[in-house]
Amino acid sequence: MDLSGKVAFVTGASRGIGAAVARALSREGVSVGLASRRGDDLGLPDAIGLACDVSDRTAVEDAVAATIERFGRLDICVANAGVGSYHSLVDTPVEHIEEMIDVNLKGTIYAIRASIPHLIAAEGGDIVTVASEAGRRGLPGEAVYCASKFGQVGLTRALDHELREHGIRCTNVCPGGVATDFALSEGYGRTTDVLEGMMSAEDVADVVLFCISRPRGHRILETALRPMKETSWG
């Protein structure tokens, strides 16, 4: 399906998977509202950079409204913003627990909730949640992260039932390890040595683009992709 002329709202868009998705959409002729804490427009044509903390409901609603004001419509919402902290549950700092729930789960809810009326007005569209393999399997050292990602997956599965009659497709994209700066900040439990052999952000963006460019007569509910070096969990 030709995406040129469509409008997308992408969270966590200044780096990593979000930036890769934004660039992929832009290459297809999609105008993009790019929400991130930095508010970077990535130098893309027909893009607006929006400073936005997705844990702030009002800020998210304002960012979606600014996208509509700039481009006149909304066809695609990509809820991508996320944080991770890799510790046993009792060793996970309380502030990290709150951050993962606020950003990963509540931020996704806020972005999608603000987008839905505009997608309905456009008489169809796509919601893509960039979740994780951690939203499909419980993984040691990732209990709270898994909880937030399971929440994303459940939310999007439920919305498939709510929104299909409006022509809105809801897809979970669940990658395994991706080589970005995700959770590499001091104290978050991830180190650069784990990045070797992981997928690239562009690999994930390709899957997002594939899902939303399918003919409107069918929908992809969930995709799971993993690097070949990553151990399988069933």
LINJOWO-V526840 format. One line per field, one symbol per residue. ss: DSSP state (2 for helix, 1 for strand, 0 for the rest). phi: phi as a letter, one per 20 degrees, with the letter a starting at -180 (. if undefined). A space follows every 10 residues. Layout:
ss=???
phi=???
//
This chain:
ss=0000001111 1000022222 2222222000 1111110000 0000001111 1000002222 2222222222 2000011110 0000000022 2002222222 2222222222 2222222222 2000111111 0022200000 0022222222 2222222222 2222220111 1111100100 0000000000 0222000010 2222222222 2200000000 0111100000 0000
phi=.fefnfccdc emeeblfgff fgfffffene ecedeafemf emmeflccec fbeffdgfff ffffffffff dnabdbcded gaccbdbfgf efggffgfff ffefefffgf ffgfeggfff ffmprcdcde eagfeccfcf mcgfgggffg ffffgffffg ffdgfemdec cedceefcec egmefgnend cffefgnffe gfgffgfgfg feefgffbcd ebcccbffee ffdn
//
